Amino acid sequence: MVHEILPVGMLQCNCSVFGDEESRDAVVVDPGDDIASIQAILSRRGLRLTAIVITHAHIDHIGGAAKLKAATGAPVYMNSADQPIYDSLDVQAGWLGMAPPERTA
């Protein structure tokens, strides 16, 4: 089992990369917005991203999910109860003085 934790984004949210050493499948939890570092871990470990999991829809946890999905094709999973928080990403970005992130489809 591969497990790497890296702090990502302005608020240093902990992102986790989990991978299976046999199948090479990987899951990323709370990608924040440091997609380059996540992709570097996946590449270095020879992992193929199969899922992106969002624990909750705060901008520091979900900010780069759309970019990571676009880069890897991995689906994004988030509890539907977080939809109102997800819908407020523009407001969350404003609180932090940053541009709103791309949205996942």
N, CA, C and O atoms as CSV, one atom per row, in Angstrom:
chain,resi,resn,atom,element,x,y,z
A,1,MET,N,N,0.848,-1.185,0.000
A,1,MET,CA,C,0.000,0.000,0.000
A,1,MET,C,C,0.883,1.235,0.000
A,1,MET,O,O,1.787,1.372,0.824
A,2,VAL,N,N,0.610,2.117,-0.926
A,2,VAL,CA,C,1.267,3.415,-0.984
A,2,VAL,C,C,0.357,4.413,-0.275
A,2,VAL,O,O,-0.851,4.431,-0.511
A,3,HIS,N,N,0.931,5.237,0.587
A,3,HIS,CA,C,0.168,6.322,1.214
A,3,HIS,C,C,1.110,7.496,1.402
A,3,HIS,O,O,2.063,7.431,2.179
A,4,GLU,N,N,0.830,8.566,0.681
A,4,GLU,CA,C,1.609,9.795,0.834
A,4,GLU,C,C,0.657,10.922,1.191
A,4,GLU,O,O,-0.444,11.012,0.649
A,5,ILE,N,N,1.085,11.779,2.101
A,5,ILE,CA,C,0.313,12.944,2.518
A,5,ILE,C,C,1.109,14.184,2.146
A,5,ILE,O,O,2.310,14.264,2.408
A,6,LEU,N,N,0.433,15.153,1.532
A,6,LEU,CA,C,1.118,16.399,1.222
A,6,LEU,C,C,0.184,17.571,1.509
A,6,LEU,O,O,-1.002,17.517,1.183
A,7,PRO,N,N,0.714,18.623,2.115
A,7,PRO,CA,C,-0.090,19.828,2.326
A,7,PRO,C,C,-0.213,20.582,1.006
A,7,PRO,O,O,0.774,20.782,0.298
A,8,VAL,N,N,-1.439,20.997,0.685
A,8,VAL,CA,C,-1.683,21.659,-0.597
A,8,VAL,C,C,-2.431,22.973,-0.409
A,8,VAL,O,O,-3.249,23.115,0.500
A,9,GLY,N,N,-2.141,23.911,-1.268
A,9,GLY,CA,C,-2.884,25.154,-1.326
A,9,GLY,C,C,-2.554,26.164,-0.254
A,9,GLY,O,O,-1.728,25.934,0.629
A,10,MET,N,N,-3.231,27.295,-0.365
A,10,MET,CA,C,-3.023,28.432,0.516
A,10,MET,C,C,-3.231,28.073,1.988
A,10,MET,O,O,-2.520,28.575,2.859
A,11,LEU,N,N,-4.200,27.206,2.262
A,11,LEU,CA,C,-4.512,26.845,3.646
A,11,LEU,C,C,-3.844,25.549,4.087
A,11,LEU,O,O,-4.073,25.080,5.202
A,12,GLN,N,N,-3.013,24.964,3.211
A,12,GLN,CA,C,-2.230,23.765,3.523
A,12,GLN,C,C,-3.098,22.590,3.975
A,12,GLN,O,O,-2.790,21.919,4.959
A,13,CYS,N,N,-4.175,22.357,3.248
A,13,CYS,CA,C,-5.041,21.194,3.467
A,13,CYS,C,C,-4.217,19.929,3.225
A,13,CYS,O,O,-3.392,19.895,2.312
A,14,ASN,N,N,-4.431,18.901,4.027
A,14,ASN,CA,C,-3.730,17.637,3.812
A,14,ASN,C,C,-4.412,16.846,2.707
A,14,ASN,O,O,-5.588,16.498,2.810
A,15,CYS,N,N,-3.666,16.569,1.660
A,15,CYS,CA,C,-4.104,15.723,0.559
A,15,CYS,C,C,-3.457,14.360,0.757
A,15,CYS,O,O,-2.283,14.272,1.117
A,16,SER,N,N,-4.221,13.297,0.521
A,16,SER,CA,C,-3.672,11.944,0.628
A,16,SER,C,C,-3.715,11.259,-0.724
A,16,SER,O,O,-4.700,11.355,-1.457
A,17,VAL,N,N,-2.634,10.568,-1.041
A,17,VAL,CA,C,-2.563,9.738,-2.233
A,17,VAL,C,C,-2.417,8.301,-1.751
A,17,VAL,O,O,-1.446,7.956,-1.078
A,18,PHE,N,N,-3.394,7.465,-2.104
A,18,PHE,CA,C,-3.365,6.051,-1.753
A,18,PHE,C,C,-3.194,5.255,-3.029
A,18,PHE,O,O,-3.837,5.551,-4.036
A,19,GLY,N,N,-2.330,4.244,-3.000
A,19,GLY,CA,C,-2.138,3.426,-4.180
A,19,GLY,C,C,-1.936,1.971,-3.842
A,19,GLY,O,O,-1.398,1.631,-2.788
A,20,ASP,N,N,-2.372,1.115,-4.745
A,20,ASP,CA,C,-2.176,-0.327,-4.605
A,20,ASP,C,C,-0.917,-0.700,-5.374
A,20,ASP,O,O,-0.811,-0.435,-6.571
A,21,GLU,N,N,0.026,-1.310,-4.688
A,21,GLU,CA,C,1.315,-1.624,-5.312
A,21,GLU,C,C,1.216,-2.710,-6.373
A,21,GLU,O,O,2.093,-2.808,-7.231
A,22,GLU,N,N,0.170,-3.526,-6.333
A,22,GLU,CA,C,0.021,-4.575,-7.341
A,22,GLU,C,C,-0.739,-4.083,-8.570
A,22,GLU,O,O,-0.263,-4.229,-9.696
A,23,SER,N,N,-1.916,-3.502,-8.358
A,23,SER,CA,C,-2.734,-3.063,-9.495
A,23,SER,C,C,-2.274,-1.726,-10.065
A,23,SER,O,O,-2.581,-1.404,-11.213
A,24,ARG,N,N,-1.535,-0.937,-9.265
A,24,ARG,CA,C,-1.068,0.409,-9.603
A,24,ARG,C,C,-2.218,1.427,-9.631
A,24,ARG,O,O,-2.024,2.563,-10.064
A,25,ASP,N,N,-3.409,1.029,-9.173
A,25,ASP,CA,C,-4.541,1.951,-9.080
A,25,ASP,C,C,-4.350,2.870,-7.886
A,25,ASP,O,O,-3.793,2.469,-6.864
A,26,ALA,N,N,-4.819,4.111,-8.021
A,26,ALA,CA,C,-4.651,5.092,-6.949
A,26,ALA,C,C,-5.927,5.902,-6.749
A,26,ALA,O,O,-6.748,6.055,-7.653
A,27,VAL,N,N,-6.058,6.413,-5.525
A,27,VAL,CA,C,-7.141,7.314,-5.148
A,27,VAL,C,C,-6.498,8.536,-4.514
A,27,VAL,O,O,-5.574,8.411,-3.711
A,28,VAL,N,N,-6.985,9.715,-4.874
A,28,VAL,CA,C,-6.530,10.954,-4.243
A,28,VAL,C,C,-7.690,11.507,-3.425
A,28,VAL,O,O,-8.812,11.622,-3.919
A,29,VAL,N,N,-7.408,11.847,-2.169
A,29,VAL,CA,C,-8.413,12.410,-1.273
A,29,VAL,C,C,-8.068,13.876,-1.016
A,29,VAL,O,O,-6.958,14.199,-0.590
A,30,ASP,N,N,-9.025,14.752,-1.278
A,30,ASP,CA,C,-8.881,16.194,-1.050
A,30,ASP,C,C,-7.667,16.781,-1.777
A,30,ASP,O,O,-6.672,17.130,-1.141
A,31,PRO,N,N,-7.747,16.892,-3.120
A,31,PRO,CA,C,-6.586,17.345,-3.884
A,31,PRO,C,C,-6.197,18.809,-3.710
A,31,PRO,O,O,-5.133,19.218,-4.175
A,32,GLY,N,N,-7.033,19.605,-3.051
A,32,GLY,CA,C,-6.663,21.018,-2.931
A,32,GLY,C,C,-6.411,21.594,-4.308
A,32,GLY,O,O,-7.188,21.347,-5.230
A,33,ASP,N,N,-5.331,22.366,-4.469
A,33,ASP,CA,C,-5.065,22.941,-5.791
A,33,ASP,C,C,-3.622,22.763,-6.250
A,33,ASP,O,O,-3.162,23.489,-7.131
A,34,ASP,N,N,-2.910,21.813,-5.671
A,34,ASP,CA,C,-1.515,21.580,-6.070
A,34,ASP,C,C,-1.439,20.335,-6.947
A,34,ASP,O,O,-0.872,19.312,-6.561
A,35,ILE,N,N,-2.017,20.447,-8.123
A,35,ILE,CA,C,-2.140,19.302,-9.012
A,35,ILE,C,C,-0.777,18.809,-9.497
A,35,ILE,O,O,-0.589,17.603,-9.657
A,36,ALA,N,N,0.163,19.697,-9.731
A,36,ALA,CA,C,1.495,19.292,-10.207
A,36,ALA,C,C,2.178,18.362,-9.206
A,36,ALA,O,O,2.783,17.368,-9.607
A,37,SER,N,N,2.090,18.665,-7.926
A,37,SER,CA,C,2.720,17.809,-6.909
A,37,SER,C,C,2.041,16.449,-6.831
A,37,SER,O,O,2.702,15.426,-6.650
A,38,ILE,N,N,0.719,16.441,-6.969
A,38,ILE,CA,C,-0.018,15.173,-6.949
A,38,ILE,C,C,0.377,14.333,-8.156
A,38,ILE,O,O,0.636,13.137,-8.025
A,39,GLN,N,N,0.422,14.951,-9.325
A,39,GLN,CA,C,0.814,14.221,-10.532
A,39,GLN,C,C,2.248,13.708,-10.430
A,39,GLN,O,O,2.557,12.633,-10.944
A,40,ALA,N,N,3.118,14.459,-9.777
A,40,ALA,CA,C,4.502,14.011,-9.597
A,40,ALA,C,C,4.552,12.751,-8.740
A,40,ALA,O,O,5.318,11.833,-9.033
A,41,ILE,N,N,3.749,12.699,-7.693
A,41,ILE,CA,C,3.699,11.497,-6.846
A,41,ILE,C,C,3.172,10.313,-7.648
A,41,ILE,O,O,3.743,9.224,-7.604
A,42,LEU,N,N,2.081,10.527,-8.381
A,42,LEU,CA,C,1.515,9.442,-9.187
A,42,LEU,C,C,2.543,8.922,-10.187
A,42,LEU,O,O,2.689,7.711,-10.357
A,43,SER,N,N,3.250,9.829,-10.845
A,43,SER,CA,C,4.257,9.441,-11.830
A,43,SER,C,C,5.431,8.711,-11.180
A,43,SER,O,O,5.857,7.656,-11.650
A,44,ARG,N,N,5.944,9.284,-10.100
A,44,ARG,CA,C,7.096,8.686,-9.415
A,44,ARG,C,C,6.785,7.276,-8.917
A,44,ARG,O,O,7.648,6.399,-8.938
A,45,ARG,N,N,5.554,7.068,-8.472
A,45,ARG,CA,C,5.138,5.769,-7.933
A,45,ARG,C,C,4.564,4.843,-8.999
A,45,ARG,O,O,4.240,3.691,-8.711
A,46,GLY,N,N,4.437,5.341,-10.230
A,46,GLY,CA,C,3.877,4.524,-11.305
A,46,GLY,C,C,2.414,4.182,-11.087
A,46,GLY,O,O,1.973,3.073,-11.390
A,47,LEU,N,N,1.656,5.151,-10.554
A,47,LEU,CA,C,0.256,4.911,-10.223
A,47,LEU,C,C,-0.675,5.523,-11.259
A,47,LEU,O,O,-0.353,6.525,-11.897
A,48,ARG,N,N,-1.840,4.894,-11.412
A,48,ARG,CA,C,-2.893,5.350,-12.325
A,48,ARG,C,C,-4.075,5.804,-11.466
A,48,ARG,O,O,-4.641,5.006,-10.717
A,49,LEU,N,N,-4.442,7.061,-11.570
A,49,LEU,CA,C,-5.516,7.597,-10.739
A,49,LEU,C,C,-6.864,7.074,-11.211
A,49,LEU,O,O,-7.226,7.232,-12.377
A,50,THR,N,N,-7.607,6.447,-10.298
A,50,THR,CA,C,-8.913,5.883,-10.640
A,50,THR,C,C,-10.066,6.601,-9.953
A,50,THR,O,O,-11.223,6.403,-10.325
A,51,ALA,N,N,-9.767,7.438,-8.949
A,51,ALA,CA,C,-10.838,8.169,-8.267
A,51,ALA,C,C,-10.277,9.362,-7.508
A,51,ALA,O,O,-9.160,9.328,-6.992
A,52,ILE,N,N,-11.081,10.414,-7.455
A,52,ILE,CA,C,-10.781,11.609,-6.665
A,52,ILE,C,C,-11.908,11.730,-5.648
A,52,ILE,O,O,-13.074,11.848,-6.026
A,53,VAL,N,N,-11.571,11.700,-4.367
A,53,VAL,CA,C,-12.577,11.735,-3.306
A,53,VAL,C,C,-12.471,13.063,-2.568
A,53,VAL,O,O,-11.388,13.482,-2.161
A,54,ILE,N,N,-13.605,13.708,-2.407
A,54,ILE,CA,C,-13.679,14.981,-1.696
A,54,ILE,C,C,-14.390,14.736,-0.371
A,54,ILE,O,O,-15.543,14.303,-0.364
A,55,THR,N,N,-13.723,15.006,0.751
A,55,THR,CA,C,-14.355,14.775,2.052
A,55,THR,C,C,-15.422,15.810,2.354
A,55,THR,O,O,-16.423,15.497,2.999
A,56,HIS,N,N,-15.224,17.031,1.899
A,56,HIS,CA,C,-16.232,18.086,1.998
A,56,HIS,C,C,-15.838,19.196,1.028
A,56,HIS,O,O,-14.684,19.290,0.611
A,57,ALA,N,N,-16.813,20.036,0.675
A,57,ALA,CA,C,-16.637,20.952,-0.452
A,57,ALA,C,C,-16.072,22.316,-0.092
A,57,ALA,O,O,-16.435,23.313,-0.716
A,58,HIS,N,N,-15.198,22.383,0.892
A,58,HIS,CA,C,-14.500,23.646,1.133
A,58,HIS,C,C,-13.448,23.821,0.041
A,58,HIS,O,O,-12.865,22.846,-0.434
A,59,ILE,N,N,-13.213,25.053,-0.344
A,59,ILE,CA,C,-12.344,25.356,-1.476
A,59,ILE,C,C,-10.932,24.795,-1.304
A,59,ILE,O,O,-10.294,24.415,-2.287
A,60,ASP,N,N,-10.438,24.739,-0.064
A,60,ASP,CA,C,-9.083,24.230,0.145
A,60,ASP,C,C,-8.995,22.724,-0.066
A,60,ASP,O,O,-7.894,22.191,-0.207
A,61,HIS,N,N,-10.114,22.034,-0.091
A,61,HIS,CA,C,-10.124,20.591,-0.322
A,61,HIS,C,C,-10.440,20.243,-1.776
A,61,HIS,O,O,-9.999,19.210,-2.280
A,62,ILE,N,N,-11.198,21.100,-2.444
A,62,ILE,CA,C,-11.738,20.760,-3.762
A,62,ILE,C,C,-11.207,21.638,-4.896
A,62,ILE,O,O,-11.516,21.383,-6.060
A,63,GLY,N,N,-10.425,22.654,-4.584
A,63,GLY,CA,C,-10.027,23.670,-5.560
A,63,GLY,C,C,-9.483,23.166,-6.879
A,63,GLY,O,O,-9.790,23.749,-7.919
A,64,GLY,N,N,-8.692,22.114,-6.882
A,64,GLY,CA,C,-8.093,21.625,-8.119
A,64,GLY,C,C,-8.702,20.342,-8.645
A,64,GLY,O,O,-8.147,19.725,-9.554
A,65,ALA,N,N,-9.836,19.926,-8.091
A,65,ALA,CA,C,-10.434,18.649,-8.496
A,65,ALA,C,C,-10.753,18.607,-9.990
A,65,ALA,O,O,-10.517,17.588,-10.640
A,66,ALA,N,N,-11.282,19.692,-10.540
A,66,ALA,CA,C,-11.622,19.710,-11.970
A,66,ALA,C,C,-10.373,19.569,-12.834
A,66,ALA,O,O,-10.390,18.860,-13.841
A,67,LYS,N,N,-9.291,20.240,-12.447
A,67,LYS,CA,C,-8.040,20.134,-13.217
A,67,LYS,C,C,-7.470,18.722,-13.140
A,67,LYS,O,O,-6.984,18.191,-14.138
A,68,LEU,N,N,-7.529,18.112,-11.948
A,68,LEU,CA,C,-7.010,16.752,-11.798
A,68,LEU,C,C,-7.865,15.773,-12.593
A,68,LEU,O,O,-7.339,14.847,-13.210
A,69,LYS,N,N,-9.175,15.973,-12.582
A,69,LYS,CA,C,-10.073,15.132,-13.379
A,69,LYS,C,C,-9.752,15.278,-14.866
A,69,LYS,O,O,-9.676,14.282,-15.585
A,70,ALA,N,N,-9.565,16.516,-15.328
A,70,ALA,CA,C,-9.259,16.759,-16.740
A,70,ALA,C,C,-7.933,16.117,-17.142
A,70,ALA,O,O,-7.799,15.602,-18.252
A,71,ALA,N,N,-6.964,16.149,-16.243
A,71,ALA,CA,C,-5.634,15.613,-16.545
A,71,ALA,C,C,-5.596,14.089,-16.542
A,71,ALA,O,O,-4.793,13.487,-17.256
A,72,THR,N,N,-6.459,13.460,-15.742
A,72,THR,CA,C,-6.365,12.011,-15.554
A,72,THR,C,C,-7.584,11.230,-16.020
A,72,THR,O,O,-7.497,10.024,-16.253
A,73,GLY,N,N,-8.713,11.902,-16.158
A,73,GLY,CA,C,-9.948,11.203,-16.501
A,73,GLY,C,C,-10.619,10.528,-15.320
A,73,GLY,O,O,-11.659,9.890,-15.481
A,74,ALA,N,N,-10.039,10.659,-14.139
A,74,ALA,CA,C,-10.600,10.012,-12.947
A,74,ALA,C,C,-11.884,10.720,-12.515
A,74,ALA,O,O,-11.953,11.949,-12.544
A,75,PRO,N,N,-12.898,9.953,-12.114
A,75,PRO,CA,C,-14.129,10.577,-11.631
A,75,PRO,C,C,-13.932,11.213,-10.259
A,75,PRO,O,O,-13.053,10.820,-9.492
A,76,VAL,N,N,-14.773,12.208,-9.969
A,76,VAL,CA,C,-14.749,12.896,-8.674
A,76,VAL,C,C,-15.960,12.445,-7.873
A,76,VAL,O,O,-17.081,12.430,-8.381
A,77,TYR,N,N,-15.725,12.076,-6.611
A,77,TYR,CA,C,-16.800,11.646,-5.723
A,77,TYR,C,C,-16.912,12.608,-4.550
A,77,TYR,O,O,-15.935,12.899,-3.860
A,78,MET,N,N,-18.143,13.096,-4.345
A,78,MET,CA,C,-18.429,14.003,-3.236
A,78,MET,C,C,-19.849,13.703,-2.768
A,78,MET,O,O,-20.730,13.448,-3.589
A,79,ASN,N,N,-20.075,13.731,-1.479
A,79,ASN,CA,C,-21.405,13.497,-0.944
A,79,ASN,C,C,-22.358,14.583,-1.437
A,79,ASN,O,O,-22.016,15.766,-1.427
A,80,SER,N,N,-23.540,14.186,-1.864
A,80,SER,CA,C,-24.510,15.154,-2.390
A,80,SER,C,C,-24.955,16.171,-1.339
A,80,SER,O,O,-25.433,17.247,-1.696
A,81,ALA,N,N,-24.808,15.853,-0.060
A,81,ALA,CA,C,-25.162,16.806,0.999
A,81,ALA,C,C,-24.258,18.037,0.970
A,81,ALA,O,O,-24.599,19.071,1.543
A,82,ASP,N,N,-23.107,17.930,0.305
A,82,ASP,CA,C,-22.177,19.058,0.203
A,82,ASP,C,C,-22.483,19.979,-0.976
A,82,ASP,O,O,-21.771,20.961,-1.186
A,83,GLN,N,N,-23.519,19.683,-1.744
A,83,GLN,CA,C,-23.820,20.489,-2.927
A,83,GLN,C,C,-23.989,21.980,-2.614
A,83,GLN,O,O,-23.466,22.805,-3.363
A,84,PRO,N,N,-24.702,22.367,-1.533
A,84,PRO,CA,C,-24.808,23.804,-1.244
A,84,PRO,C,C,-23.452,24.468,-0.976
A,84,PRO,O,O,-23.241,25.623,-1.346
A,85,ILE,N,N,-22.545,23.743,-0.339
A,85,ILE,CA,C,-21.204,24.286,-0.091
A,85,ILE,C,C,-20.448,24.391,-1.418
A,85,ILE,O,O,-19.774,25.386,-1.682
A,86,TYR,N,N,-20.570,23.354,-2.243
A,86,TYR,CA,C,-19.939,23.363,-3.565
A,86,TYR,C,C,-20.457,24.537,-4.402
A,86,TYR,O,O,-19.694,25.195,-5.110
A,87,ASP,N,N,-21.757,24.784,-4.308
A,87,ASP,CA,C,-22.356,25.885,-5.070
A,87,ASP,C,C,-21.856,27.251,-4.611
A,87,ASP,O,O,-22.032,28.244,-5.318
A,88,SER,N,N,-21.237,27.312,-3.438
A,88,SER,CA,C,-20.727,28.588,-2.912
A,88,SER,C,C,-19.221,28.763,-3.114
A,88,SER,O,O,-18.609,29.595,-2.445
A,89,LEU,N,N,-18.614,27.997,-4.021
A,89,LEU,CA,C,-17.165,28.112,-4.234
A,89,LEU,C,C,-16.747,29.528,-4.618
A,89,LEU,O,O,-15.671,29.980,-4.225
A,90,ASP,N,N,-17.583,30.234,-5.380
A,90,ASP,CA,C,-17.250,31.613,-5.748
A,90,ASP,C,C,-17.152,32.497,-4.505
A,90,ASP,O,O,-16.256,33.335,-4.401
A,91,VAL,N,N,-18.070,32.305,-3.570
A,91,VAL,CA,C,-18.057,33.076,-2.321
A,91,VAL,C,C,-16.827,32.710,-1.496
A,91,VAL,O,O,-16.148,33.586,-0.960
A,92,GLN,N,N,-16.543,31.401,-1.396
A,92,GLN,CA,C,-15.367,30.956,-0.646
A,92,GLN,C,C,-14.091,31.561,-1.231
A,92,GLN,O,O,-13.210,32.002,-0.493
A,93,ALA,N,N,-14.001,31.577,-2.559
A,93,ALA,CA,C,-12.826,32.159,-3.218
A,93,ALA,C,C,-12.705,33.642,-2.885
A,93,ALA,O,O,-11.604,34.141,-2.650
A,94,GLY,N,N,-13.824,34.337,-2.864
A,94,GLY,CA,C,-13.820,35.761,-2.530
A,94,GLY,C,C,-13.304,36.030,-1.130
A,94,GLY,O,O,-12.588,37.007,-0.910
A,95,TRP,N,N,-13.661,35.170,-0.172
A,95,TRP,CA,C,-13.175,35.330,1.199
A,95,TRP,C,C,-11.655,35.267,1.263
A,95,TRP,O,O,-11.028,35.920,2.097
A,96,LEU,N,N,-11.070,34.469,0.370
A,96,LEU,CA,C,-9.622,34.275,0.377
A,96,LEU,C,C,-8.905,35.174,-0.631
A,96,LEU,O,O,-7.680,35.129,-0.738
A,97,GLY,N,N,-9.660,35.986,-1.367
A,97,GLY,CA,C,-9.049,36.877,-2.348
A,97,GLY,C,C,-8.434,36.145,-3.519
A,97,GLY,O,O,-7.404,36.565,-4.045
A,98,MET,N,N,-9.056,35.051,-3.934
A,98,MET,CA,C,-8.524,34.265,-5.041
A,98,MET,C,C,-9.607,34.055,-6.097
A,98,MET,O,O,-10.791,34.272,-5.840
A,99,ALA,N,N,-9.189,33.634,-7.273
A,99,ALA,CA,C,-10.138,33.345,-8.347
A,99,ALA,C,C,-10.883,32.053,-8.034
A,99,ALA,O,O,-10.305,31.142,-7.442
A,100,PRO,N,N,-12.149,31.956,-8.418
A,100,PRO,CA,C,-12.894,30.715,-8.200
A,100,PRO,C,C,-12.281,29.579,-9.012
A,100,PRO,O,O,-11.787,29.805,-10.117
A,101,PRO,N,N,-12.307,28.369,-8.480
A,101,PRO,CA,C,-11.749,27.232,-9.217
A,101,PRO,C,C,-12.683,26.781,-10.330
A,101,PRO,O,O,-13.864,27.129,-10.348
A,102,GLU,N,N,-12.135,26.002,-11.256
A,102,GLU,CA,C,-12.959,25.367,-12.279
A,102,GLU,C,C,-13.906,24.408,-11.581
A,102,GLU,O,O,-13.593,23.883,-10.513
A,103,ARG,N,N,-15.060,24.180,-12.183
A,103,ARG,CA,C,-16.060,23.263,-11.617
A,103,ARG,C,C,-15.945,21.894,-12.276
A,103,ARG,O,O,-15.625,21.786,-13.460
A,104,THR,N,N,-16.211,20.849,-11.492
A,104,THR,CA,C,-16.282,19.509,-12.060
A,104,THR,C,C,-17.666,19.326,-12.648
A,104,THR,O,O,-18.629,19.931,-12.178
A,105,ALA,N,N,-17.768,18.504,-13.662
A,105,ALA,CA,C,-19.075,18.272,-14.302
A,105,ALA,C,C,-19.814,17.161,-13.605
A,105,ALA,O,O,-20.930,16.820,-13.998
